[in-house]
Amino acid sequence: MFDPTRDQARQFFFDAWRKQRKHELLAGLESVAVGVMLLHPEYHPVLDDPEGYRDADYRPEAGATNPFLHLSMHLAIEEQLSIDQPPGIRRELARIAARLGDRHAACHVVMECLAETVWQAQRGGTPPDAQAYLECVKRR
C-alpha cells in the first residue's frame, strides 16, 4: 500500500477489522493496523459498518475527526519506528512516552508533528521535510 486511494485505504481497515472480529489470520501490516484499531474503541462502530462509512466525509470545519486518517497516521508512525526513520524518531518517541507514561499518548504527540509536516509539504508542493519533522518531535 504505497499510494492507496481513499477507498483502498478504507477497505484495508475494514478488511483487517473484519478478520480480527472473525478471528481470521492477519497478514503483515494488518496486525499492526488491528493493534492500533484496538487502541481506539471510539472507531469500532465505524469499522463494524463498512457500508455506512465507506464514503463518509469528515470535514474539519464541521469538527469531524476522520478515523481513517487518524489510523493511517498511526500506521505511518509505527512504520517509521520500525525502521527508525527519520533517524532518531524511535529515541524521541521513547523519551516522550517515558515523560507521559503512555506510549499511545506519545504517538499522538508525534502525530501532531507528522500532520504539520505533511501539511507544510502539501502547502509548498515539496516533499516532507524529515529534519523539520524530527525537530518538531524533539521540541515536544
C-alpha positions in Angstrom: 0.0 0.0 0.0 2.5 2.6 -1.1 -0.1 5.1 -2.6 -3.6 3.8 -2.0 -6.7 5.6 -3.0 -9.0 6.8 -0.2 -11.3 3.8 -1.0 -8.4 1.3 -0.9 -7.1 2.6 2.4 -10.5 2.4 4.0 -11.1 -1.0 2.6 -7.8 -2.2 4.1 -9.0 -1.1 7.6 -12.5 -2.6 7.1 -10.9 -5.9 6.0 -8.4 -6.1 8.8 -11.1 -5.3 11.3 -13.4 -7.9 9.9 -10.6 -10.5 10.1 -9.9 -9.6 13.7 -13.6 -9.9 14.6 -13.8 -13.3 12.9 -10.5 -14.5 14.4 -9.0 -15.0 11.0 -5.3 -14.9 10.3 -3.9 -11.3 9.9 -1.1 -10.7 7.5 1.7 -8.2 7.8 0.5 -4.7 8.2 -3.0 -5.9 9.1 -1.6 -7.0 12.5 -0.2 -3.5 13.2 -3.4 -1.9 12.0 -5.5 -4.0 14.2 -3.3 -3.2 17.2 -3.9 0.5 16.5 -7.6 0.0 16.0 -7.8 -1.8 19.4 -6.4 1.4 21.0 -9.3 3.3 19.5 -12.7 1.8 20.6 -14.4 5.0 19.6 -13.8 3.9 16.0 -15.1 0.4 16.4 -18.7 1.3 15.3 -17.3 2.8 12.1 -15.2 -0.2 11.4 -18.1 -2.5 12.1 -20.2 -0.7 9.4 -18.3 -0.5 6.1 -21.5 0.2 4.1 -22.4 3.1 6.4 -18.9 4.7 6.5 -17.1 3.7 3.3 -18.0 7.0 1.6 -18.3 9.2 4.7 -16.9 12.7 4.5 -15.1 14.1 7.5 -14.9 17.8 7.3 -12.6 19.6 9.8 -14.7 22.7 9.6 -17.6 20.6 10.9 -15.4 19.4 13.8 -15.3 15.9 12.4 -12.3 13.7 13.0 -11.5 11.3 10.2 -10.9 7.9 11.8 -9.3 6.5 8.7 -6.8 9.4 8.5 -6.1 9.0 12.2 -5.4 5.3 11.9 -3.3 5.8 8.8 -1.1 8.3 10.6 -0.7 5.8 13.4 0.4 3.2 10.8 2.9 5.7 9.3 4.4 6.4 12.7 4.6 2.6 13.5 6.4 2.1 10.2 8.8 5.0 11.0 9.5 3.5 14.4 10.2 0.0 13.0 13.0 1.3 10.8 13.9 4.4 12.9 13.3 6.7 10.0 13.9 9.6 10.3 16.9 8.5 12.3 16.2 9.3 16.0 12.4 9.1 15.8 12.4 5.9 17.9 14.5 7.5 20.6 12.3 10.6 20.6 9.1 8.7 20.9 10.6 6.7 23.8 11.5 9.9 25.5 8.0 11.3 25.1 6.4 8.1 26.2 8.6 8.0 29.3 7.6 11.5 30.2 3.9 10.9 29.6 3.9 7.3 30.9 1.9 6.3 27.9 3.2 5.1 24.5 -0.2 5.7 22.8 -0.3 9.3 24.0 3.3 9.8 22.9 2.3 8.6 19.4 -0.4 11.3 19.4 2.2 13.9 20.2 4.4 12.7 17.3 1.3 12.6 15.1 0.8 16.4 15.6 4.3 16.9 14.2 3.6 14.5 11.3 0.4 16.3 10.4 2.2 19.6 10.5 5.0 18.2 8.3 2.6 16.8 5.7 0.5 20.0 5.7 3.6 22.1 5.1 4.7 19.8 2.2 1.3 19.9 0.6 1.1 23.6 1.0 4.5 24.1 -0.5 4.3 21.4 -3.1 7.5 19.9 -1.7 8.5 16.5 -0.2 8.0 16.3 3.5 11.0 17.7 5.4 12.2 14.8 7.6 14.6 17.1 9.6 11.9 19.6 10.4 9.6 16.8 11.4 12.2 15.3 13.8 13.0 18.8 15.2 9.3 19.3 15.9 9.2 16.0 17.8 12.3 16.9 19.8 10.6 20.2 20.9 7.7 18.2 22.4 
